[in-house]
Amino acid sequence: MGVELYTVANMYDLTQTIAASIFDDVTYAWEVLPKIHDYILKLGETLNPEIFEKRGDDIWVAKSAKVAPTACLNGPLIVDEDAEIRHCAFVRGNAIVGKGAVVGNSTELKNVVLFNKVQVPHYNYVGDSVLGYKSHMGAGSITSNVKSDKTLVIIKGTDFQVETGLKKMGAMLGDEVEVGCNSVLNPGTVIGKQSNVYPTSCVRGVIPTNSIFKAPGQVVAKQ
């Protein structure tokens, strides 16, 4: 259960994001967080204008995406094809929203990469995080991205610790992770792909692949 299980290669299908190349020179997903702003500005200029509409200086929205007139979009931002930005969503900037993803009512995004078909559809806060393909956050679930004592975030597994050097880091969700309603993912949470988190959970540390988080200290392998 070492840290090598939580590399980008072991958590994410990079064919399922327009931002695959941001992961080229990193080992762990949290290493891309400081790069998102500049990466969007460079990638945006390469996007096909027949597919993407440029809005202002640093916002690119696919023409097939649905954006509610009440949504607030701030750049740098890329919204990929067939994504849906719903009523009163608030994108603060530095966000990549994947193909077919859903950003819903009163959901706030900031400095994130959402892979294709991610769903954050109801009252979610997602900041300084990477959400893998088809991952889903239930209504009211949030990523907490700053420690209460404002110290740097450390990834803490059962048999390892990794210093990120980051003051702000939310959660790294692998592909097809399910987070139950009204859960809080504390700073530095890493959840392996295809794992589930029970509703109203308070999660911190590292959750293995194909596991079920029931409560702190109660994590079981899927049968």
C-alpha positions as CSV (number, residue, x, y, z in Angstrom):
1,M,0.0,0.0,0.0
2,G,2.9,2.3,-0.7
3,V,2.7,5.7,-2.3
4,E,3.5,4.2,-5.7
5,L,-0.1,2.9,-5.9
6,Y,-1.3,6.5,-6.2
7,T,0.7,7.6,-9.2
8,V,-1.1,9.3,-12.1
9,A,-0.7,6.0,-14.1
10,N,-2.4,4.0,-11.4
11,M,-5.3,6.5,-10.8
12,Y,-6.2,8.0,-14.1
13,D,-7.1,7.1,-17.7
14,L,-5.4,9.9,-19.5
15,T,-7.3,9.3,-22.7
16,Q,-10.3,10.7,-20.9
17,T,-9.2,14.3,-20.6
18,I,-8.3,17.2,-22.9
19,A,-5.5,18.0,-20.4
20,A,-3.5,14.8,-20.7
21,S,-0.3,16.5,-21.4
22,I,-0.3,18.5,-18.1
23,F,0.5,15.1,-16.5
24,D,3.5,14.4,-18.7
25,D,6.3,15.4,-16.3
26,V,4.7,14.6,-13.0
27,T,4.4,11.4,-10.9
28,Y,1.4,12.4,-8.7
29,A,-1.7,14.3,-9.7
30,W,-1.3,17.0,-7.0
31,E,1.9,18.1,-8.8
32,V,-0.2,19.7,-11.6
33,L,-2.1,22.1,-9.3
34,P,0.4,25.0,-9.7
35,K,0.5,24.5,-13.4
36,I,-3.2,24.7,-14.3
37,H,-3.4,28.5,-14.9
38,D,-0.6,28.7,-17.4
39,Y,-1.5,25.3,-19.0
40,I,-5.0,26.5,-19.9
41,L,-3.7,29.7,-21.5
42,K,-1.4,27.7,-23.7
43,L,-3.9,24.9,-24.5
44,G,-6.7,27.3,-25.2
45,E,-4.8,28.9,-28.1
46,T,-4.5,25.6,-29.8
47,L,-8.1,24.6,-29.7
48,N,-10.1,24.3,-32.9
49,P,-12.3,27.4,-33.4
50,E,-14.8,25.3,-35.3
51,I,-15.4,23.4,-32.0
52,F,-14.6,26.0,-29.3
53,E,-15.9,29.5,-28.9
54,K,-13.5,31.9,-27.3
55,R,-15.1,34.2,-24.7
56,G,-12.9,37.1,-23.8
57,D,-9.2,36.7,-23.3
58,D,-9.0,33.3,-21.5
59,I,-12.2,31.4,-21.7
60,W,-12.9,28.6,-24.2
61,V,-16.3,26.9,-24.3
62,A,-17.1,24.1,-26.7
63,K,-20.0,25.0,-29.0
64,S,-21.8,21.8,-28.0
65,A,-21.6,22.6,-24.3
66,K,-24.7,23.8,-22.4
67,V,-24.1,26.8,-20.2
68,A,-27.0,28.3,-18.2
69,P,-27.3,32.1,-18.5
70,T,-27.1,32.3,-14.7
71,A,-23.8,30.5,-14.5
72,C,-20.7,32.7,-13.7
73,L,-17.6,31.8,-15.7
74,N,-14.2,33.2,-14.9
75,G,-11.0,32.4,-16.7
76,P,-8.7,30.8,-17.4
77,L,-11.2,28.2,-18.2
78,I,-11.8,25.4,-20.8
79,V,-15.2,23.7,-21.1
80,D,-15.0,20.7,-23.3
81,E,-17.6,19.2,-25.7
82,D,-21.1,18.3,-24.4
83,A,-20.3,19.5,-20.9
84,E,-23.1,21.1,-18.9
85,I,-22.7,24.1,-16.6
86,R,-26.0,24.5,-14.8
87,H,-28.0,27.2,-13.1
88,C,-26.0,29.4,-10.7
89,A,-22.7,27.4,-11.0
90,F,-19.7,29.5,-10.1
91,V,-16.4,28.9,-11.9
92,R,-13.8,31.1,-10.2
93,G,-11.1,30.3,-12.7
94,N,-8.2,27.9,-13.5
95,A,-10.6,25.1,-14.4
96,I,-10.7,22.4,-17.0
97,V,-14.1,20.8,-17.4
98,G,-14.1,17.6,-19.4
99,K,-16.3,16.2,-22.1
100,G,-19.8,15.4,-20.9
101,A,-19.1,16.7,-17.4
102,V,-21.8,18.3,-15.2
103,V,-21.2,21.3,-13.0
104,G,-24.5,21.9,-11.2
105,N,-26.6,24.3,-9.2
106,S,-24.5,26.4,-6.7
107,T,-21.4,24.3,-7.4
108,E,-18.1,26.3,-7.2
109,L,-14.9,25.3,-9.0
110,K,-11.4,26.7,-8.5
111,N,-8.1,25.5,-9.8
112,V,-9.3,22.0,-10.9
113,V,-9.0,19.4,-13.6
114,L,-12.3,17.5,-14.1
115,F,-11.8,14.5,-16.4
116,N,-14.6,13.5,-18.9
117,K,-18.0,12.7,-17.5
118,V,-17.2,13.9,-14.0
119,Q,-20.4,15.0,-12.1
120,V,-20.4,17.7,-9.4
121,P,-24.1,18.5,-9.8
122,H,-25.5,19.8,-6.6
123,Y,-24.0,22.3,-4.0
124,N,-20.4,21.1,-4.3
125,Y,-17.2,23.0,-3.7
126,V,-14.2,21.6,-5.6
127,G,-11.0,23.5,-5.1
128,D,-7.3,22.6,-5.9
129,S,-8.4,19.1,-6.9
130,V,-8.2,16.6,-9.7
131,L,-11.3,14.4,-10.3
132,G,-10.9,11.4,-12.5
133,Y,-13.1,10.0,-15.3
134,K,-16.7,9.4,-14.3
135,S,-16.0,10.4,-10.7
136,H,-19.1,11.7,-8.9
137,M,-19.6,13.9,-5.8
138,G,-23.0,13.6,-4.2
139,A,-25.1,16.6,-3.2
140,G,-23.4,18.8,-0.7
141,S,-20.0,17.0,-0.7
142,I,-17.0,19.3,-0.8
143,T,-13.2,19.4,-0.9
144,S,-11.6,21.3,1.9
145,N,-8.4,22.7,0.5
146,V,-6.6,24.6,3.3
147,K,-5.6,23.2,6.7
148,S,-7.0,25.0,9.7
149,D,-3.4,25.8,10.9
150,K,-2.5,26.9,7.4
151,T,0.6,24.6,7.3
152,L,1.6,22.8,4.1
153,V,-0.4,19.7,3.1
154,I,1.1,16.3,3.7
155,I,-0.3,13.1,2.1
156,K,-0.6,10.6,4.9
157,G,-1.0,6.9,4.1
158,T,-0.8,3.9,6.5
159,D,2.9,3.4,5.8
160,F,4.1,6.6,4.1
161,Q,4.0,10.4,4.1
162,V,4.5,12.7,1.2
163,E,5.2,16.4,1.6
164,T,3.4,18.2,-1.2
165,G,4.9,21.7,-0.6
166,L,1.4,23.0,-1.2
167,K,-0.6,25.2,1.1
168,K,-3.7,24.6,-0.9
169,M,-4.7,21.1,-1.9
170,G,-8.1,19.5,-1.9
171,A,-8.7,16.0,-3.1
172,M,-7.3,13.7,-5.8
173,L,-10.1,11.3,-6.9
174,G,-9.2,8.4,-9.2
175,D,-11.4,7.3,-12.0
176,E,-15.0,6.2,-11.1
177,V,-14.9,7.3,-7.5
178,E,-18.2,7.8,-5.8
179,V,-18.5,10.3,-2.9
180,G,-21.6,10.2,-0.9
181,C,-23.8,13.2,-0.1
182,N,-22.6,15.8,2.5
183,S,-19.2,14.3,2.8
184,V,-16.1,16.5,3.5
185,L,-12.8,15.5,1.9
186,N,-10.1,17.1,4.0
187,P,-6.9,18.6,2.6
188,G,-4.6,16.0,1.1
189,T,-7.3,13.3,0.6
190,V,-6.4,10.8,-2.1
191,I,-9.0,8.2,-3.2
192,G,-8.0,5.4,-5.4
193,K,-10.0,4.6,-8.5
194,Q,-13.4,2.8,-8.3
195,S,-13.7,3.4,-4.5
196,N,-16.8,4.6,-2.7
197,V,-17.3,7.0,0.3
198,Y,-20.4,6.7,2.5
199,P,-22.6,9.7,2.8
200,T,-21.8,12.3,5.6
201,S,-18.3,11.0,5.9
202,C,-15.3,13.0,7.1
203,V,-12.4,11.7,5.0
204,R,-8.7,12.3,5.4
205,G,-5.6,10.6,4.2
206,V,-5.4,7.9,1.5
207,I,-8.2,5.4,0.5
208,P,-7.0,2.4,-1.5
209,T,-8.4,1.4,-5.0
210,N,-11.6,-0.6,-5.0
211,S,-12.4,0.2,-1.4
212,I,-15.4,1.4,0.6
213,F,-14.9,4.1,3.2
214,K,-17.6,3.6,5.8
215,A,-16.1,5.8,8.6
216,P,-12.6,6.8,9.9
217,G,-10.8,3.5,10.6
218,Q,-13.4,1.5,8.7
219,V,-12.3,1.0,5.1
220,V,-13.0,-2.3,3.5
221,A,-12.1,-3.9,0.2
222,K,-15.0,-4.2,-2.3
223,Q,-16.1,-7.8,-2.8
